[in-house]
Amino acid sequence: MKSVNVTFQVDEDVKNAADALFNDLGMSLSMALNLFLRQSVRERGLPFMVSADTPNAVTLAAMDAAE
């Protein structure tokens, strides 16, 4: 299968955090993006739930505690 280059803009802090995360998981950013794209194609949509709901105070507190 022929590979192509894809260029996109992302916030530098997000890119650095993603690099660190995927490195910890044993993969490169490129591998992770390929995984995301393949899963999106397989599911014919985003491979995760997208919601406009804003977390309430209880959820925000739980999220803070988890971090």
PQR file of N, CA, C, O and H, with PARSE charges and radii, in Angstrom:
ATOM      1  N   MET A   1       0.851  -1.165   0.000 -0.4000 1.5000
ATOM      2  CA  MET A   1       0.000   0.000   0.000 -0.0000 2.0000
ATOM      3  C   MET A   1       0.901   1.233   0.000  0.5500 1.7000
ATOM      4  O   MET A   1       1.876   1.303   0.748 -0.5500 1.4000
ATOM      5  N   LYS A   2       0.563   2.200  -0.845 -0.4000 1.5000
ATOM      6  CA  LYS A   2       1.336   3.423  -0.970 -0.0000 2.0000
ATOM      7  C   LYS A   2       1.026   4.377   0.178  0.5500 1.7000
ATOM      8  O   LYS A   2      -0.137   4.573   0.530 -0.5500 1.4000
ATOM      9  H   LYS A   2      -0.229   2.143  -1.453  0.4000 1.0000
ATOM     10  N   SER A   3       2.052   4.962   0.755 -0.4000 1.5000
ATOM     11  CA  SER A   3       1.880   5.939   1.833 -0.0000 2.0000
ATOM     12  C   SER A   3       1.930   7.349   1.269  0.5500 1.7000
ATOM     13  O   SER A   3       2.600   7.605   0.269 -0.5500 1.4000
ATOM     14  H   SER A   3       2.997   4.802   0.469  0.4000 1.0000
ATOM     15  N   VAL A   4       1.212   8.262   1.919 -0.4000 1.5000
ATOM     16  CA  VAL A   4       1.238   9.680   1.558 -0.0000 2.0000
ATOM     17  C   VAL A   4       1.509  10.490   2.816  0.5500 1.7000
ATOM     18  O   VAL A   4       1.223  10.040   3.925 -0.5500 1.4000
ATOM     19  H   VAL A   4       0.667   8.054   2.732  0.4000 1.0000
ATOM     20  N   ASN A   5       2.052  11.670   2.644 -0.4000 1.5000
ATOM     21  CA  ASN A   5       2.275  12.576   3.764 -0.0000 2.0000
ATOM     22  C   ASN A   5       1.044  13.434   3.970  0.5500 1.7000
ATOM     23  O   ASN A   5       0.410  13.869   3.009 -0.5500 1.4000
ATOM     24  H   ASN A   5       2.284  12.035   1.742  0.4000 1.0000
ATOM     25  N   VAL A   6       0.708  13.676   5.232 -0.4000 1.5000
ATOM     26  CA  VAL A   6      -0.405  14.535   5.607 -0.0000 2.0000
ATOM     27  C   VAL A   6       0.151  15.584   6.568  0.5500 1.7000
ATOM     28  O   VAL A   6       0.862  15.249   7.515 -0.5500 1.4000
ATOM     29  H   VAL A   6       1.223  13.323   6.013  0.4000 1.0000
ATOM     30  N   THR A   7      -0.173  16.844   6.322 -0.4000 1.5000
ATOM     31  CA  THR A   7       0.306  17.926   7.172 -0.0000 2.0000
ATOM     32  C   THR A   7      -0.882  18.620   7.807  0.5500 1.7000
ATOM     33  O   THR A   7      -1.866  18.915   7.129 -0.5500 1.4000
ATOM     34  H   THR A   7      -0.750  17.116   5.552  0.4000 1.0000
ATOM     35  N   PHE A   8      -0.802  18.886   9.116 -0.4000 1.5000
ATOM     36  CA  PHE A   8      -1.867  19.612   9.789 -0.0000 2.0000
ATOM     37  C   PHE A   8      -1.280  20.415  10.929  0.5500 1.7000
ATOM     38  O   PHE A   8      -0.159  20.164  11.369 -0.5500 1.4000
ATOM     39  H   PHE A   8      -0.003  18.647   9.667  0.4000 1.0000
ATOM     40  N   GLN A   9      -2.045  21.380  11.402 -0.4000 1.5000
ATOM     41  CA  GLN A   9      -1.623  22.265  12.486 -0.0000 2.0000
ATOM     42  C   GLN A   9      -2.220  21.780  13.794  0.5500 1.7000
ATOM     43  O   GLN A   9      -3.381  21.371  13.841 -0.5500 1.4000
ATOM     44  H   GLN A   9      -2.957  21.584  11.045  0.4000 1.0000
ATOM     45  N   VAL A  10      -1.427  21.825  14.857 -0.4000 1.5000
ATOM     46  CA  VAL A  10      -1.900  21.461  16.194 -0.0000 2.0000
ATOM     47  C   VAL A  10      -1.129  22.316  17.200  0.5500 1.7000
ATOM     48  O   VAL A  10       0.021  22.687  16.966 -0.5500 1.4000
ATOM     49  H   VAL A  10      -0.484  22.156  14.820  0.4000 1.0000
ATOM     50  N   ASP A  11      -1.771  22.618  18.302 -0.4000 1.5000
ATOM     51  CA  ASP A  11      -1.135  23.378  19.362 -0.0000 2.0000
ATOM     52  C   ASP A  11       0.125  22.644  19.834  0.5500 1.7000
ATOM     53  O   ASP A  11       0.103  21.426  20.006 -0.5500 1.4000
ATOM     54  H   ASP A  11      -2.706  22.317  18.492  0.4000 1.0000
ATOM     55  N   GLU A  12       1.212  23.377  20.042 -0.4000 1.5000
ATOM     56  CA  GLU A  12       2.486  22.757  20.410 -0.0000 2.0000
ATOM     57  C   GLU A  12       2.398  21.979  21.722  0.5500 1.7000
ATOM     58  O   GLU A  12       2.973  20.897  21.837 -0.5500 1.4000
ATOM     59  H   GLU A  12       1.230  24.368  19.902  0.4000 1.0000
ATOM     60  N   ASP A  13       1.687  22.519  22.707 -0.4000 1.5000
ATOM     61  CA  ASP A  13       1.557  21.813  23.988 -0.0000 2.0000
ATOM     62  C   ASP A  13       0.807  20.496  23.832  0.5500 1.7000
ATOM     63  O   ASP A  13       1.163  19.494  24.452 -0.5500 1.4000
ATOM     64  H   ASP A  13       1.221  23.398  22.613  0.4000 1.0000
ATOM     65  N   VAL A  14      -0.231  20.503  23.000 -0.4000 1.5000
ATOM     66  CA  VAL A  14      -0.995  19.271  22.746 -0.0000 2.0000
ATOM     67  C   VAL A  14      -0.114  18.252  22.042  0.5500 1.7000
ATOM     68  O   VAL A  14      -0.136  17.069  22.382 -0.5500 1.4000
ATOM     69  H   VAL A  14      -0.520  21.317  22.496  0.4000 1.0000
ATOM     70  N   LYS A  15       0.655  18.702  21.069 -0.4000 1.5000
ATOM     71  CA  LYS A  15       1.537  17.798  20.325 -0.0000 2.0000
ATOM     72  C   LYS A  15       2.564  17.172  21.255  0.5500 1.7000
ATOM     73  O   LYS A  15       2.812  15.968  21.188 -0.5500 1.4000
ATOM     74  H   LYS A  15       0.672  19.663  20.793  0.4000 1.0000
ATOM     75  N   ASN A  16       3.163  17.981  22.120 -0.4000 1.5000
ATOM     76  CA  ASN A  16       4.179  17.457  23.045 -0.0000 2.0000
ATOM     77  C   ASN A  16       3.576  16.477  24.043  0.5500 1.7000
ATOM     78  O   ASN A  16       4.177  15.445  24.343 -0.5500 1.4000
ATOM     79  H   ASN A  16       2.962  18.959  22.175  0.4000 1.0000
ATOM     80  N   ALA A  17       2.391  16.794  24.556 -0.4000 1.5000
ATOM     81  CA  ALA A  17       1.725  15.889  25.491 -0.0000 2.0000
ATOM     82  C   ALA A  17       1.351  14.578  24.797  0.5500 1.7000
ATOM     83  O   ALA A  17       1.497  13.501  25.375 -0.5500 1.4000
ATOM     84  H   ALA A  17       1.902  17.632  24.312  0.4000 1.0000
ATOM     85  N   ALA A  18       0.869  14.674  23.561 -0.4000 1.5000
ATOM     86  CA  ALA A  18       0.504  13.469  22.806 -0.0000 2.0000
ATOM     87  C   ALA A  18       1.746  12.631  22.514  0.5500 1.7000
ATOM     88  O   ALA A  18       1.710  11.407  22.634 -0.5500 1.4000
ATOM     89  H   ALA A  18       0.750  15.549  23.091  0.4000 1.0000
ATOM     90  N   ASP A  19       2.843  13.283  22.131 -0.4000 1.5000
ATOM     91  CA  ASP A  19       4.103  12.551  21.899 -0.0000 2.0000
ATOM     92  C   ASP A  19       4.501  11.765  23.144  0.5500 1.7000
ATOM     93  O   ASP A  19       4.855  10.589  23.055 -0.5500 1.4000
ATOM     94  H   ASP A  19       2.873  14.278  22.033  0.4000 1.0000
ATOM     95  N   ALA A  20       4.441  12.410  24.294 -0.4000 1.5000
ATOM     96  CA  ALA A  20       4.819  11.747  25.547 -0.0000 2.0000
ATOM     97  C   ALA A  20       3.888  10.581  25.850  0.5500 1.7000
ATOM     98  O   ALA A  20       4.345   9.499  26.219 -0.5500 1.4000
ATOM     99  H   ALA A  20       4.153  13.365  24.367  0.4000 1.0000
ATOM    100  N   LEU A  21       2.585  10.796  25.697 -0.4000 1.5000
ATOM    101  CA  LEU A  21       1.610   9.739  25.959 -0.0000 2.0000
ATOM    102  C   LEU A  21       1.851   8.532  25.059  0.5500 1.7000
ATOM    103  O   LEU A  21       1.951   7.404  25.540 -0.5500 1.4000
ATOM    104  H   LEU A  21       2.213  11.675  25.397  0.4000 1.0000
ATOM    105  N   PHE A  22       1.943   8.769  23.756 -0.4000 1.5000
ATOM    106  CA  PHE A  22       2.083   7.648  22.827 -0.0000 2.0000
ATOM    107  C   PHE A  22       3.443   6.970  22.972  0.5500 1.7000
ATOM    108  O   PHE A  22       3.562   5.766  22.746 -0.5500 1.4000
ATOM    109  H   PHE A  22       1.862   9.686  23.364  0.4000 1.0000
ATOM    110  N   ASN A  23       4.460   7.729  23.343 -0.4000 1.5000
ATOM    111  CA  ASN A  23       5.761   7.123  23.629 -0.0000 2.0000
ATOM    112  C   ASN A  23       5.641   6.158  24.802  0.5500 1.7000
ATOM    113  O   ASN A  23       6.193   5.058  24.768 -0.5500 1.4000
ATOM    114  H   ASN A  23       4.364   8.707  23.527  0.4000 1.0000
ATOM    115  N   ASP A  24       4.913   6.577  25.844 -0.4000 1.5000
ATOM    116  CA  ASP A  24       4.683   5.694  26.997 -0.0000 2.0000
ATOM    117  C   ASP A  24       3.922   4.432  26.590  0.5500 1.7000
ATOM    118  O   ASP A  24       4.094   3.375  27.196 -0.5500 1.4000
ATOM    119  H   ASP A  24       4.464   7.470  25.871  0.4000 1.0000
ATOM    120  N   LEU A  25       3.083   4.548  25.564 -0.4000 1.5000
ATOM    121  CA  LEU A  25       2.311   3.410  25.075 -0.0000 2.0000
ATOM    122  C   LEU A  25       3.077   2.581  24.040  0.5500 1.7000
ATOM    123  O   LEU A  25       2.561   1.592  23.518 -0.5500 1.4000
ATOM    124  H   LEU A  25       2.943   5.407  25.071  0.4000 1.0000
ATOM    125  N   GLY A  26       4.320   3.000  23.750 -0.4000 1.5000
ATOM    126  CA  GLY A  26       5.160   2.236  22.830 -0.0000 2.0000
ATOM    127  C   GLY A  26       4.904   2.505  21.370  0.5500 1.7000
ATOM    128  O   GLY A  26       5.191   1.661  20.521 -0.5500 1.4000
ATOM    129  H   GLY A  26       4.738   3.803  24.173  0.4000 1.0000
ATOM    130  N   MET A  27       4.360   3.683  21.061 -0.4000 1.5000
ATOM    131  CA  MET A  27       4.113   4.008  19.658 -0.0000 2.0000
ATOM    132  C   MET A  27       4.446   5.458  19.380  0.5500 1.7000
ATOM    133  O   MET A  27       4.516   6.282  20.292 -0.5500 1.4000
ATOM    134  H   MET A  27       4.127   4.369  21.750  0.4000 1.0000
ATOM    135  N   SER A  28       4.648   5.754  18.119 -0.4000 1.5000
ATOM    136  CA  SER A  28       4.921   7.126  17.704 -0.0000 2.0000
ATOM    137  C   SER A  28       3.600   7.866  17.478  0.5500 1.7000
ATOM    138  O   SER A  28       2.532   7.258  17.412 -0.5500 1.4000
ATOM    139  H   SER A  28       4.591   5.085  17.378  0.4000 1.0000
ATOM    140  N   LEU A  29       3.701   9.176  17.364 -0.4000 1.5000
ATOM    141  CA  LEU A  29       2.526   9.987  17.046 -0.0000 2.0000
ATOM    142  C   LEU A  29       1.952   9.556  15.702  0.5500 1.7000
ATOM    143  O   LEU A  29       0.735   9.486  15.535 -0.5500 1.4000
ATOM    144  H   LEU A  29       4.569   9.670  17.417  0.4000 1.0000
ATOM    145  N   SER A  30       2.822   9.272  14.754 -0.4000 1.5000
ATOM    146  CA  SER A  30       2.382   8.819  13.436 -0.0000 2.0000
ATOM    147  C   SER A  30       1.608   7.502  13.529  0.5500 1.7000
ATOM    148  O   SER A  30       0.571   7.343  12.885 -0.5500 1.4000
ATOM    149  H   SER A  30       3.811   9.329  14.889  0.4000 1.0000
ATOM    150  N   MET A  31       2.107   6.570  14.322 -0.4000 1.5000
ATOM    151  CA  MET A  31       1.406   5.293  14.505 -0.0000 2.0000
ATOM    152  C   MET A  31       0.040   5.521  15.146  0.5500 1.7000
ATOM    153  O   MET A  31      -0.947   4.908  14.740 -0.5500 1.4000
ATOM    154  H   MET A  31       2.950   6.699  14.845  0.4000 1.0000
ATOM    155  N   ALA A  32      -0.020   6.401  16.149 -0.4000 1.5000
ATOM    156  CA  ALA A  32      -1.283   6.678  16.831 -0.0000 2.0000
ATOM    157  C   ALA A  32      -2.290   7.331  15.887  0.5500 1.7000
ATOM    158  O   ALA A  32      -3.473   6.994  15.917 -0.5500 1.4000
ATOM    159  H   ALA A  32       0.782   6.899  16.480  0.4000 1.0000
ATOM    160  N   LEU A  33      -1.836   8.255  15.055 -0.4000 1.5000
ATOM    161  CA  LEU A  33      -2.745   8.895  14.102 -0.0000 2.0000
ATOM    162  C   LEU A  33      -3.241   7.895  13.060  0.5500 1.7000
ATOM    163  O   LEU A  33      -4.407   7.932  12.667 -0.5500 1.4000
ATOM    164  H   LEU A  33      -0.874   8.529  15.030  0.4000 1.0000
ATOM    165  N   ASN A  34      -2.364   7.008  12.619 -0.4000 1.5000
ATOM    166  CA  ASN A  34      -2.788   5.955  11.694 -0.0000 2.0000
ATOM    167  C   ASN A  34      -3.835   5.056  12.339  0.5500 1.7000
ATOM    168  O   ASN A  34      -4.816   4.676  11.699 -0.5500 1.4000
ATOM    169  H   ASN A  34      -1.417   6.978  12.938  0.4000 1.0000
ATOM    170  N   LEU A  35      -3.624   4.718  13.603 -0.4000 1.5000
ATOM    171  CA  LEU A  35      -4.588   3.904  14.336 -0.0000 2.0000
ATOM    172  C   LEU A  35      -5.942   4.604  14.411  0.5500 1.7000
ATOM    173  O   LEU A  35      -6.981   3.993  14.162 -0.5500 1.4000
ATOM    174  H   LEU A  35      -2.827   5.027  14.122  0.4000 1.0000
ATOM    175  N   PHE A  36      -5.921   5.893  14.757 -0.4000 1.5000
ATOM    176  CA  PHE A  36      -7.150   6.681  14.822 -0.0000 2.0000
ATOM    177  C   PHE A  36      -7.866   6.698  13.469  0.5500 1.7000
ATOM    178  O   PHE A  36      -9.074   6.472  13.408 -0.5500 1.4000
ATOM    179  H   PHE A  36      -5.077   6.390  14.959  0.4000 1.0000
ATOM    180  N   LEU A  37      -7.137   6.960  12.393 -0.4000 1.5000
ATOM    181  CA  LEU A  37      -7.751   7.030  11.063 -0.0000 2.0000
ATOM    182  C   LEU A  37      -8.319   5.682  10.630  0.5500 1.7000
ATOM    183  O   LEU A  37      -9.426   5.614  10.097 -0.5500 1.4000
ATOM    184  H   LEU A  37      -6.155   7.143  12.443  0.4000 1.0000
ATOM    185  N   ARG A  38      -7.562   4.611  10.860 -0.4000 1.5000
ATOM    186  CA  ARG A  38      -8.050   3.276  10.490 -0.0000 2.0000
ATOM    187  C   ARG A  38      -9.308   2.902  11.269  0.5500 1.7000
ATOM    188  O   ARG A  38     -10.248   2.346  10.700 -0.5500 1.4000
ATOM    189  H   ARG A  38      -6.663   4.666  11.294  0.4000 1.0000
ATOM    190  N   GLN A  39      -9.330   3.204  12.557 -0.4000 1.5000
ATOM    191  CA  GLN A  39     -10.499   2.888  13.372 -0.0000 2.0000
ATOM    192  C   GLN A  39     -11.694   3.736  12.947  0.5500 1.7000
ATOM    193  O   GLN A  39     -12.825   3.251  12.940 -0.5500 1.4000
ATOM    194  H   GLN A  39      -8.566   3.656  13.019  0.4000 1.0000
ATOM    195  N   SER A  40     -11.455   4.989  12.597 -0.4000 1.5000
ATOM    196  CA  SER A  40     -12.533   5.859  12.118 -0.0000 2.0000
ATOM    197  C   SER A  40     -13.144   5.302  10.838  0.5500 1.7000
ATOM    198  O   SER A  40     -14.365   5.274  10.685 -0.5500 1.4000
ATOM    199  H   SER A  40     -10.536   5.383  12.603  0.4000 1.0000
ATOM    200  N   VAL A  41     -12.288   4.861   9.921 -0.4000 1.5000
ATOM    201  CA  VAL A  41     -12.770   4.280   8.665 -0.0000 2.0000
ATOM    202  C   VAL A  41     -13.535   2.996   8.947  0.5500 1.7000
ATOM    203  O   VAL A  41     -14.598   2.767   8.370 -0.5500 1.4000
ATOM    204  H   VAL A  41     -11.296   4.884  10.046  0.4000 1.0000
ATOM    205  N   ARG A  42     -12.999   2.152   9.837 -0.4000 1.5000
ATOM    206  CA  ARG A  42     -13.637   0.877  10.179 -0.0000 2.0000
ATOM    207  C   ARG A  42     -15.028   1.105  10.771  0.5500 1.7000
ATOM    208  O   ARG A  42     -15.973   0.392  10.432 -0.5500 1.4000
ATOM    209  H   ARG A  42     -12.135   2.338  10.306  0.4000 1.0000
ATOM    210  N   GLU A  43     -15.157   2.103  11.659 -0.4000 1.5000
ATOM    211  CA  GLU A  43     -16.429   2.369  12.322 -0.0000 2.0000
ATOM    212  C   GLU A  43     -17.327   3.327  11.535  0.5500 1.7000
ATOM    213  O   GLU A  43     -18.482   3.558  11.892 -0.5500 1.4000
ATOM    214  H   GLU A  43     -14.390   2.683  11.934  0.4000 1.0000
ATOM    215  N   ARG A  44     -16.763   3.878  10.453 -0.4000 1.5000
ATOM    216  CA  ARG A  44     -17.498   4.844   9.623 -0.0000 2.0000
ATOM    217  C   ARG A  44     -17.966   6.030  10.466  0.5500 1.7000
ATOM    218  O   ARG A  44     -19.088   6.515  10.315 -0.5500 1.4000
ATOM    219  H   ARG A  44     -15.824   3.690  10.163  0.4000 1.0000
ATOM    220  N   GLY A  45     -17.072   6.491  11.367 -0.4000 1.5000
ATOM    221  CA  GLY A  45     -17.339   7.618  12.246 -0.0000 2.0000
ATOM    222  C   GLY A  45     -16.200   7.770  13.226  0.5500 1.7000
ATOM    223  O   GLY A  45     -15.204   7.049  13.159 -0.5500 1.4000
ATOM    224  H   GLY A  45     -16.161   6.097  11.490  0.4000 1.0000
ATOM    225  N   LEU A  46     -16.350   8.697  14.120 -0.4000 1.5000
ATOM    226  CA  LEU A  46     -15.319   8.867  15.143 -0.0000 2.0000
ATOM    227  C   LEU A  46     -15.338   7.669  16.081  0.5500 1.7000
ATOM    228  O   LEU A  46     -16.410   7.179  16.438 -0.5500 1.4000
ATOM    229  H   LEU A  46     -17.159   9.283  14.174  0.4000 1.0000
ATOM    230  N   PRO A  47     -14.160   7.190  16.485 -0.5600 1.5000
ATOM    231  CA  PRO A  47     -14.108   6.000  17.332  0.2800 2.0000
ATOM    232  C   PRO A  47     -14.309   6.308  18.824  0.5500 1.7000
ATOM    233  O   PRO A  47     -13.871   5.544  19.684 -0.5500 1.4000
ATOM    234  N   PHE A  48     -14.958   7.403  19.113 -0.4000 1.5000
ATOM    235  CA  PHE A  48     -15.282   7.777  20.485 -0.0000 2.0000
ATOM    236  C   PHE A  48     -16.487   8.702  20.456  0.5500 1.7000
ATOM    237  O   PHE A  48     -16.822   9.277  19.420 -0.5500 1.4000
ATOM    238  H   PHE A  48     -15.314   8.024  18.414  0.4000 1.0000
ATOM    239  N   MET A  49     -17.125   8.837  21.594 -0.4000 1.5000
ATOM    240  CA  MET A  49     -18.319   9.657  21.714 -0.0000 2.0000
ATOM    241  C   MET A  49     -17.936  11.134  21.727  0.5500 1.7000
ATOM    242  O   MET A  49     -17.009  11.530  22.434 -0.5500 1.4000
ATOM    243  H   MET A  49     -16.853   8.370  22.435  0.4000 1.0000
ATOM    244  N   VAL A  50     -18.648  11.951  20.945 -0.4000 1.5000
ATOM    245  CA  VAL A  50     -18.449  13.391  20.945 -0.0000 2.0000
ATOM    246  C   VAL A  50     -19.713  14.022  21.493  0.5500 1.7000
ATOM    247  O   VAL A  50     -20.818  13.724  21.039 -0.5500 1.4000
ATOM    248  H   VAL A  50     -19.401  11.629  20.371  0.4000 1.0000
ATOM    249  N   SER A  51     -19.542  14.900  22.476 -0.4000 1.5000
ATOM    250  CA  SER A  51     -20.701  15.474  23.139 -0.0000 2.0000
ATOM    251  C   SER A  51     -20.453  16.943  23.440  0.5500 1.7000
ATOM    252  O   SER A  51     -19.327  17.345  23.734 -0.5500 1.4000
ATOM    253  H   SER A  51     -18.644  15.142  22.844  0.4000 1.0000
ATOM    254  N   ALA A  52     -21.500  17.730  23.366 -0.4000 1.5000
ATOM    255  CA  ALA A  52     -21.418  19.145  23.721 -0.0000 2.0000
ATOM    256  C   ALA A  52     -21.790  19.356  25.182  0.5500 1.7000
ATOM    257  O   ALA A  52     -21.801  20.492  25.656 -0.5500 1.4000
ATOM    258  H   ALA A  52     -22.414  17.403  23.127  0.4000 1.0000
ATOM    259  N   ASP A  53     -22.095  18.283  25.900 -0.4000 1.5000
ATOM    260  CA  ASP A  53     -22.482  18.407  27.301 -0.0000 2.0000
ATOM    261  C   ASP A  53     -21.308  18.923  28.133  0.5500 1.7000
ATOM    262  O   ASP A  53     -20.173  18.471  27.978 -0.5500 1.4000
ATOM    263  H   ASP A  53     -22.086  17.360  25.515  0.4000 1.0000
ATOM    264  N   THR A  54     -21.597  19.861  29.000 -0.4000 1.5000
ATOM    265  CA  THR A  54     -20.600  20.385  29.921 -0.0000 2.0000
ATOM    266  C   THR A  54     -20.719  19.619  31.230  0.5500 1.7000
ATOM    267  O   THR A  54     -21.814  19.493  31.777 -0.5500 1.4000
ATOM    268  H   THR A  54     -22.518  20.228  29.126  0.4000 1.0000
ATOM    269  N   PRO A  55     -19.599  19.103  31.739 -0.5600 1.5000
ATOM    270  CA  PRO A  55     -19.676  18.351  32.993  0.2800 2.0000
ATOM    271  C   PRO A  55     -20.196  19.223  34.143  0.5500 1.7000
ATOM    272  O   PRO A  55     -19.883  20.411  34.228 -0.5500 1.4000
ATOM    273  N   ASN A  56     -20.988  18.616  35.016 -0.4000 1.5000
ATOM    274  CA  ASN A  56     -21.479  19.352  36.182 -0.0000 2.0000
ATOM    275  C   ASN A  56     -20.408  19.395  37.262  0.5500 1.7000
ATOM    276  O   ASN A  56     -19.335  18.814  37.097 -0.5500 1.4000
ATOM    277  H   ASN A  56     -21.243  17.651  34.947  0.4000 1.0000
ATOM    278  N   ALA A  57     -20.691  20.078  38.362 -0.4000 1.5000
ATOM    279  CA  ALA A  57     -19.707  20.273  39.428 -0.0000 2.0000
ATOM    280  C   ALA A  57     -19.230  18.948  40.022  0.5500 1.7000
ATOM    281  O   ALA A  57     -18.047  18.801  40.331 -0.5500 1.4000
ATOM    282  H   ALA A  57     -21.563  20.550  38.496  0.4000 1.0000
ATOM    283  N   VAL A  58     -20.131  17.991  40.182 -0.4000 1.5000
ATOM    284  CA  VAL A  58     -19.761  16.687  40.753 -0.0000 2.0000
ATOM    285  C   VAL A  58     -18.802  15.962  39.814  0.5500 1.7000
ATOM    286  O   VAL A  58     -17.805  15.394  40.260 -0.5500 1.4000
ATOM    287  H   VAL A  58     -21.091  18.110  39.931  0.4000 1.0000
ATOM    288  N   THR A  59     -19.100  15.981  38.525 -0.4000 1.5000
ATOM    289  CA  THR A  59     -18.229  15.320  37.550 -0.0000 2.0000
ATOM    290  C   THR A  59     -16.876  16.005  37.487  0.5500 1.7000
ATOM    291  O   THR A  59     -15.844  15.335  37.443 -0.5500 1.4000
ATOM    292  H   THR A  59     -19.910  16.442  38.163  0.4000 1.0000
ATOM    293  N   LEU A  60     -16.865  17.329  37.484 -0.4000 1.5000
ATOM    294  CA  LEU A  60     -15.599  18.060  37.469 -0.0000 2.0000
ATOM    295  C   LEU A  60     -14.752  17.740  38.699  0.5500 1.7000
ATOM    296  O   LEU A  60     -13.536  17.578  38.590 -0.5500 1.4000
ATOM    297  H   LEU A  60     -17.703  17.874  37.520  0.4000 1.0000
ATOM    298  N   ALA A  61     -15.386  17.649  39.865 -0.4000 1.5000
ATOM    299  CA  ALA A  61     -14.649  17.305  41.079 -0.0000 2.0000
ATOM    300  C   ALA A  61     -14.073  15.893  40.986  0.5500 1.7000
ATOM    301  O   ALA A  61     -12.945  15.657  41.418 -0.5500 1.4000
ATOM    302  H   ALA A  61     -16.374  17.780  39.953  0.4000 1.0000
ATOM    303  N   ALA A  62     -14.825  14.969  40.436 -0.4000 1.5000
ATOM    304  CA  ALA A  62     -14.339  13.592  40.275 -0.0000 2.0000
ATOM    305  C   ALA A  62     -13.180  13.540  39.297  0.5500 1.7000
ATOM    306  O   ALA A  62     -12.218  12.800  39.508 -0.5500 1.4000
ATOM    307  H   ALA A  62     -15.742  15.161  40.086  0.4000 1.0000
ATOM    308  N   MET A  63     -13.265  14.320  38.227 -0.4000 1.5000
ATOM    309  CA  MET A  63     -12.187  14.374  37.255 -0.0000 2.0000
ATOM    310  C   MET A  63     -10.928  14.952  37.888  0.5500 1.7000
ATOM    311  O   MET A  63      -9.833  14.439  37.658 -0.5500 1.4000
ATOM    312  H   MET A  63     -14.046  14.920  38.055  0.4000 1.0000
ATOM    313  N   ASP A  64     -11.066  16.007  38.676 -0.4000 1.5000
ATOM    314  CA  ASP A  64      -9.913  16.587  39.372 -0.0000 2.0000
ATOM    315  C   ASP A  64      -9.294  15.585  40.339  0.5500 1.7000
ATOM    316  O   ASP A  64      -8.071  15.468  40.420 -0.5500 1.4000
ATOM    317  H   ASP A  64     -11.955  16.424  38.862  0.4000 1.0000
ATOM    318  N   ALA A  65     -10.132  14.871  41.063 -0.4000 1.5000
ATOM    319  CA  ALA A  65      -9.631  13.880  42.031 -0.0000 2.0000
ATOM    320  C   ALA A  65      -8.889  12.750  41.316  0.5500 1.7000
ATOM    321  O   ALA A  65      -7.900  12.231  41.835 -0.5500 1.4000
ATOM    322  H   ALA A  65     -11.126  14.966  40.997  0.4000 1.0000
ATOM    323  N   ALA A  66      -9.359  12.372  40.137 -0.4000 1.5000
ATOM    324  CA  ALA A  66      -8.728  11.293  39.383 -0.0000 2.0000
ATOM    325  C   ALA A  66      -7.347  11.668  38.873  0.5500 1.7000
ATOM    326  O   ALA A  66      -6.475  10.812  38.726 -0.5500 1.4000
ATOM    327  H   ALA A  66     -10.162  12.793  39.715  0.4000 1.0000
ATOM    328  N   GLU A  67      -7.156  12.951  38.605 -0.4000 1.5000
ATOM    329  CA  GLU A  67      -5.856  13.404  38.110 -0.0000 2.0000
ATOM    330  C   GLU A  67      -4.858  13.420  39.240  0.5500 1.7000
ATOM    331  O   GLU A  67      -3.697  13.773  39.034 -0.5500 1.4000
ATOM    332  H   GLU A  67      -7.864  13.646  38.724  0.4000 1.0000
TER
END
